[in-house]
């Protein structure tokens, strides 16, 4: 999956699962938490969605919050450091 595809997947998930105005622009540079689009639980739901769609396990423990604060950064982080999810 390329970054643009993952960004679109994230944007579509936010529009489908979060209460945003139909006129609210959600783009690659949209801040996720600071704008109130996502709360901490919504952010975790989004991480689980990304993991289920990409098969990558995302570890944010060592990541700088500025890396995942916006849609583009979260997607780039997921694709660059994500490890294959262990098989259940």
Steps between C-alpha positions, in 0.01 A plus 500: 500500500633842411471799736229672296281188510539471877425872542178457304408195709553702819300799372212275395501327839489833683211625287307175551567458873538844654260787530638752259311757302437400141679821410801431723807450288706202607827479311852366534600795723196482730596475866322207658501559875557872545199590285269274697423283197623201701519443872739245648252214454429602142873517433543144629208386283670659200830326580319164520328574169832581332653181641209287380511648149878494455600195703758718676538537875561862598707577809471860611707456817818647352335730246504876535139624530568750224549200271146374547313821578384546140355257246810499276741449790301212646484328163871549433584370848278195454657413167859566605512331840203267496583137556291211369224417746547165671261236375226416750 
